Amino acid sequence: MTVVIDNTSGARVRHPEKQKNADTPLLRKPSWIRAKAPGSPIYAETKAIVKENGLVTVCEEAACPNIGECWSQRHATFMIMGEICTRACAFCNVATGVPQALDANEPTHVADAVAKLGLRHVVITSVDRDDLADGGAQHFADTILAIRAKSPTTTIEILTPDFLRKDGALEVVVAARPDVFNHNLETVPRLYLSIRPGARYFHSLSLLQRVKQLDPTIFTKSGIMVGLGEARDEVMQVMDDMRSADIDFITIGQYLQPSRKHAAIDRFVTPEEFDGYATVARSKGFMMVSSTPLTRSSHHADDDFEKLKAARAAKKA
């Protein structure tokens, strides 16, 4: 589903497509949902560098609960191609509407920020840009190349849209050779119509499988949220589907409802259940597994990349 709304009559509504939704209750978070509050000097420094370069981060736009921890370690996930998405996923806090034109200087600004922060590993994501002929594929490639030129030792992880109906787009991104290619399935197939209506489950799976076919050296990664009403056996099936697509790394985290207008939380999954999912995922052959209530796609991405490399080396040995 592509939503095109031009609100010229006043202040922009962040989620115009959700305004007619009935309010859903915001459940009280259990004791195991705890996140570090922002406020350290390094957090402030990271925030200043992001602002100075006119950049957008998914940490802020998606209201990530780990922002205090990550920014205090100079870890930020940059969100390119603007802050307005053309999709209207029921779980997402990123604003929906008509995006602005691409900023041709953005890849350079991102590369400058990566250098100033001294990142050894960087994660680059984006809004969905269904309005662009290539879905923003060339912009991703330009950003990867700009970072390589400015910080040649920095490893690069990308978290991309699905490039649905954008023939040739994936090939452009893969040719730029990111170290990790992440694209999230988000939820189980049964819930796609209500939770991720603009996407197609098997297209997302095939996208990740195609990455491996184009360049087997690139690590592939995907994640889902739980607590949206999925059944355990459906999560097991998603794991099997991911392994059939040769995905290396799976992330599983608790869905946290951004507002009363977003999809309701069905339940809070216990830490013990997350541990159980992790055990099953490892038994199915994933090189890396992150399964905790506060797991997010780019949380601890730098350390996880080192573990991925070690796991691949051990497998070859």
C-alpha positions as CSV (number, residue, x, y, z in Angstrom):
1,M,0.0,0.0,0.0
2,T,1.4,3.4,-1.0
3,V,-0.1,6.4,0.8
4,V,0.2,9.8,-0.9
5,I,-1.1,12.6,1.3
6,D,-0.3,16.3,0.8
7,N,-1.3,18.2,3.9
8,T,-0.9,21.9,2.9
9,S,-3.5,23.3,5.2
10,G,-1.4,23.3,8.3
11,A,1.0,21.3,10.4
12,R,1.9,17.9,9.0
13,V,0.2,15.0,10.7
14,R,2.8,12.3,11.4
15,H,0.5,9.4,10.6
16,P,-2.4,10.8,8.6
17,E,-3.4,7.3,7.4
18,K,-4.0,6.2,11.0
19,Q,-6.1,9.0,12.2
20,K,-9.4,7.2,11.6
21,N,-8.2,4.1,13.5
22,A,-9.9,3.4,16.8
23,D,-7.7,4.0,19.8
24,T,-6.1,0.8,21.2
25,P,-4.9,0.5,24.8
26,L,-1.3,1.1,25.6
27,L,-0.3,-1.9,27.8
28,R,1.9,-1.3,30.8
29,K,5.4,-2.5,30.1
30,P,6.6,-5.5,32.2
31,S,9.7,-5.4,34.4
32,W,11.9,-6.9,31.8
33,I,11.4,-4.0,29.3
34,R,14.1,-1.6,30.4
35,A,16.1,0.8,28.4
36,K,18.9,3.2,29.3
37,A,17.8,6.8,29.4
38,P,19.8,9.2,27.2
39,G,22.0,11.8,28.8
40,S,25.7,10.9,28.7
41,P,28.3,13.4,27.3
42,I,29.0,11.0,24.4
43,Y,25.2,10.8,23.6
44,A,25.2,14.6,23.4
45,E,28.2,14.6,21.1
46,T,26.7,12.0,18.8
47,K,23.5,14.0,18.7
48,A,25.4,17.1,17.8
49,I,27.3,15.4,14.9
50,V,24.0,14.1,13.5
51,K,22.5,17.6,13.7
52,E,25.5,19.4,12.2
53,N,25.4,17.2,9.2
54,G,21.7,17.5,8.7
55,L,21.1,13.8,9.0
56,V,18.2,11.7,10.0
57,T,18.5,8.6,12.2
58,V,16.1,5.7,12.5
59,C,17.0,5.8,16.2
60,E,15.0,9.0,16.6
61,E,12.4,8.6,13.9
62,A,11.3,5.0,15.0
63,A,11.6,5.9,18.7
64,C,14.0,3.1,19.3
65,P,14.2,2.1,23.0
66,N,18.0,1.6,22.7
67,I,18.9,5.1,21.7
68,G,20.4,6.0,25.0
69,E,22.7,3.0,25.1
70,C,23.7,3.1,21.4
71,W,24.4,6.8,21.1
72,S,26.4,6.7,24.3
73,Q,28.7,4.3,22.5
74,R,28.7,6.5,19.3
75,H,26.5,4.0,17.5
76,A,23.9,5.6,15.3
77,T,21.8,4.1,12.4
78,F,21.5,6.7,9.7
79,M,18.3,6.9,7.7
80,I,18.8,8.2,4.2
81,M,16.4,9.6,1.6
82,G,14.5,11.8,4.0
83,E,12.3,11.2,7.0
84,I,8.9,10.7,5.2
85,C,8.0,7.2,4.1
86,T,5.6,6.3,1.2
87,R,4.4,3.2,3.0
88,A,2.0,3.0,6.0
89,C,3.0,-0.1,8.0
90,A,0.8,-0.5,11.1
91,F,3.7,-1.0,13.5
92,C,6.0,1.8,12.3
93,N,6.6,5.2,13.9
94,V,8.3,6.8,10.8
95,A,6.2,9.5,9.3
96,T,4.1,8.8,6.3
97,G,3.3,11.2,3.4
98,V,4.9,12.8,0.3
99,P,8.7,12.7,0.5
100,Q,11.0,15.5,-0.7
101,A,13.4,15.2,-3.5
102,L,16.6,13.3,-2.8
103,D,19.6,15.3,-1.5
104,A,22.5,14.6,-3.8
105,N,24.9,15.7,-1.0
106,E,23.5,13.3,1.6
107,P,26.0,10.4,0.8
108,T,28.9,12.8,1.5
109,H,27.3,14.1,4.7
110,V,26.8,10.6,6.0
111,A,30.4,9.7,5.1
112,D,31.6,12.8,7.0
113,A,29.6,11.9,10.1
114,V,30.9,8.3,10.0
115,A,34.4,9.7,9.9
116,K,33.8,12.2,12.7
117,L,32.3,9.5,14.9
118,G,35.1,7.1,14.2
119,L,32.8,4.2,13.5
120,R,34.3,0.8,12.9
121,H,30.9,-0.4,11.7
122,V,28.0,1.6,10.4
123,V,24.3,0.8,9.7
124,I,22.5,2.6,6.9
125,T,18.7,2.3,6.5
126,S,16.1,4.3,4.7
127,V,12.4,5.1,4.4
128,D,10.5,3.3,1.6
129,R,10.6,5.4,-1.6
130,D,8.0,3.9,-3.9
131,D,8.0,7.3,-5.7
132,L,11.5,6.7,-7.1
133,A,12.1,4.6,-10.3
134,D,14.7,2.5,-8.5
135,G,13.3,2.8,-5.0
136,G,16.5,4.6,-4.0
137,A,18.9,1.9,-4.9
138,Q,21.4,4.2,-6.5
139,H,21.3,6.5,-3.4
140,F,22.2,3.5,-1.3
141,A,25.1,2.6,-3.6
142,D,26.3,6.2,-3.6
143,T,26.2,6.3,0.2
144,I,28.2,3.0,0.5
145,L,30.8,4.3,-1.9
146,A,31.1,7.6,-0.2
147,I,31.7,5.9,3.2
148,R,34.3,3.6,1.6
149,A,36.2,6.6,0.2
150,K,36.2,8.5,3.5
151,S,36.6,5.6,6.0
152,P,38.0,2.6,4.1
153,T,38.3,0.4,7.2
154,T,34.7,1.0,8.3
155,T,32.4,-2.0,7.6
156,I,29.0,-1.2,6.2
157,E,25.6,-2.8,7.0
158,I,22.5,-1.8,5.1
159,L,18.9,-2.2,6.1
160,T,16.9,-1.8,2.9
161,P,13.3,-1.5,1.7
162,D,12.0,-4.4,-0.4
163,F,12.4,-2.6,-3.8
164,L,9.1,-4.1,-4.8
165,R,8.4,-3.7,-8.6
166,K,11.8,-2.0,-9.1
167,D,13.6,-4.2,-11.6
168,G,17.3,-4.1,-11.4
169,A,17.4,-2.1,-8.1
170,L,18.8,-4.9,-6.0
171,E,21.6,-5.5,-8.4
172,V,22.7,-1.9,-8.1
173,V,22.9,-2.1,-4.3
174,V,24.7,-5.4,-4.2
175,A,27.3,-4.2,-6.8
176,A,28.3,-1.6,-4.2
177,R,29.3,-4.5,-1.9
178,P,28.0,-3.8,1.6
179,D,29.4,-6.1,4.2
180,V,25.9,-7.0,5.6
181,F,22.6,-6.8,3.7
182,N,19.6,-6.7,6.0
183,H,16.0,-6.6,5.1
184,N,13.4,-7.4,7.7
185,L,10.4,-9.7,7.2
186,E,8.9,-8.0,10.3
187,T,6.2,-10.6,11.0
188,V,4.6,-13.9,10.0
189,P,2.9,-14.2,6.6
190,R,-0.6,-14.4,8.1
191,L,-0.3,-10.9,9.6
192,Y,1.1,-9.1,6.5
193,L,-2.3,-7.7,5.3
194,S,-2.9,-5.9,8.6
195,I,0.7,-5.2,9.7
196,R,2.8,-4.7,6.6
197,P,0.2,-4.3,3.8
198,G,2.5,-2.7,1.2
199,A,4.9,-5.6,1.3
200,R,4.8,-9.2,0.1
201,Y,6.3,-11.9,2.3
202,F,7.7,-14.1,-0.4
203,H,9.1,-11.2,-2.4
204,S,11.1,-10.2,0.7
205,L,12.4,-13.7,1.2
206,S,13.4,-13.9,-2.5
207,L,15.1,-10.6,-2.2
208,L,17.5,-11.9,0.5
209,Q,18.0,-15.2,-1.4
210,R,18.9,-13.2,-4.5
211,V,21.6,-11.3,-2.6
212,K,23.4,-14.5,-1.8
213,Q,23.1,-15.6,-5.4
214,L,24.6,-12.4,-6.6
215,D,27.4,-12.2,-4.0
216,P,27.8,-15.1,-1.6
217,T,30.4,-13.1,0.4
218,I,27.8,-10.6,1.7
219,F,26.2,-11.6,5.0
220,T,22.4,-11.6,5.0
221,K,20.2,-10.7,7.9
222,S,16.5,-10.4,8.7
223,G,14.3,-9.9,11.7
224,I,10.8,-10.2,13.0
225,M,8.8,-8.7,15.9
226,V,6.8,-10.8,18.2
227,G,3.8,-9.9,20.4
228,L,1.6,-9.0,17.4
229,G,-0.6,-12.1,17.6
230,E,1.7,-14.6,15.9
231,A,1.7,-18.3,17.0
232,R,4.9,-20.1,18.0
233,D,4.6,-22.5,15.0
234,E,4.3,-19.6,12.7
235,V,7.6,-18.2,14.0
236,M,9.2,-21.6,13.5
237,Q,8.0,-21.6,9.9
238,V,9.5,-18.2,9.3
239,M,12.9,-19.5,10.6
240,D,12.7,-22.4,8.2
241,D,11.9,-20.0,5.3
242,M,14.8,-17.8,6.2
243,R,17.2,-20.8,6.3
244,S,15.8,-21.9,2.9
245,A,16.8,-18.5,1.6
246,D,20.3,-18.9,3.2
247,I,19.9,-16.1,5.6
248,D,22.9,-15.9,8.0
249,F,21.5,-13.8,10.9
250,I,18.1,-13.7,12.5
251,T,16.9,-11.0,15.0
252,I,13.7,-11.4,17.1
253,G,12.5,-8.6,19.3
254,Q,9.4,-7.4,21.2
255,Y,7.0,-5.2,19.3
256,L,6.4,-1.9,21.2
257,Q,3.4,0.1,20.2
258,P,4.3,3.7,19.3
259,S,0.8,5.2,19.8
260,R,-2.8,4.3,20.4
261,K,-3.4,4.6,16.6
262,H,-0.8,1.9,15.8
263,A,-1.3,-1.9,15.8
264,A,-2.0,-3.1,19.3
265,I,0.3,-5.3,21.3
266,D,-1.2,-8.7,21.6
267,R,1.1,-9.6,24.5
268,F,4.6,-9.2,26.0
269,V,6.7,-12.2,25.2
270,T,8.7,-13.4,28.2
271,P,12.5,-13.5,28.3
272,E,12.3,-17.3,28.7
273,E,10.3,-17.5,25.4
274,F,12.9,-15.4,23.6
275,D,15.6,-17.7,24.9
276,G,13.6,-20.6,23.5
277,Y,13.4,-19.0,20.1
278,A,17.2,-18.4,20.2
279,T,17.8,-22.1,21.0
280,V,15.6,-23.3,18.1
281,A,17.1,-20.7,15.7
282,R,20.7,-21.9,16.4
283,S,19.6,-25.5,15.9
284,K,18.3,-24.6,12.5
285,G,21.7,-23.4,11.4
286,F,21.8,-19.6,11.7
287,M,25.3,-18.2,12.1
288,M,24.0,-15.5,14.4
289,V,20.9,-15.2,16.5
290,S,19.8,-12.2,18.6
291,S,16.5,-12.9,20.4
292,T,15.6,-10.7,23.4
293,P,12.8,-8.3,24.3
294,L,14.9,-5.2,23.3
295,T,16.6,-6.7,20.2
296,R,16.4,-4.4,17.3
297,S,18.0,-4.7,13.8
298,S,21.0,-2.6,14.4
299,H,21.5,-3.1,18.2
300,H,25.1,-4.2,18.9
301,A,25.6,-4.4,15.1
302,D,29.3,-3.8,15.3
303,D,30.0,-6.6,17.8
304,D,27.6,-8.9,16.0
305,F,29.5,-8.3,12.7
306,E,32.7,-9.5,14.4
307,K,30.9,-12.6,15.6
308,L,29.5,-13.2,12.1
309,K,33.0,-13.2,10.7
310,A,34.2,-15.5,13.4
311,A,31.3,-17.9,12.8
312,R,32.0,-18.0,9.0
313,A,35.7,-18.7,9.6
314,A,34.8,-21.5,12.1
315,K,32.4,-23.0,9.6
316,K,35.0,-23.0,6.8
317,A,37.6,-24.5,9.2
